[in-house]
Amino acid sequence: MKKIFSAVLLLAIFLTSTVATAAYKEEVTEGADIASIKRLAVTLPMHYKAEDTEPTREEFTQIIFNASKAARCYVISYDEIAANIMRDTGVDIKSLQDVDARKTFNANISKYADAYVLVTTANNSKKVQFFFEVYDAKSNELVYLLTTQSGSIGKNSKDYGKACEDFYKRFDSAAEKNLKNQQKKNKD
């Protein structure tokens, strides 16, 4: 009986620790200077609401921007970028189909920001997986990627916001590390 209780207790501890921990993968593209990013724009996320408790794509776009209070760089909302594009080109990207809106955004973003973040959600299982991709605004090349998934992130606006805040903190930390590495290279 004592052995069974010990085995069940060990299994419960293992399952609890597995659910509570977050898995993430972070990559900085070789040669990318993410430390020089001073203005980061938010683009439309690749997100489709799968459950009633999840935010819509428009709500999630706003959540990504609102979470930027955790960022050290200046973050520009999708609405502001859309207004700038409308003012400068006469094109209302909010009224375009998704593919055309993204093309127009990508063609014009370098006028307003150094880089932009695209968030993709894989929300078709119990745990939501987030892909935060930062692209250089001039070349549209990927410079930073954070993939994260956690059992503590629920399918609701509040938890989506926590995941976005975590992205900004991790991105800032990676930029700081990138800067230190560049300074070290310059000294050598």
Secondary structure by P-SEA (a helix, b strand, c coil): caaaaaaaaaaaaaaaaaaaccccccccccccccccccbbbbccccccccccccccaaaaaaaaaaaccccccccccaaaaaaaaaaacccccccccaaaaaaaaaacccccccbbbbbbbcccccbbbbbbbbbccccccccbbbbbccccccccaaaaaaaaaaaaaaaaaaaaaaaaaaaaaaac
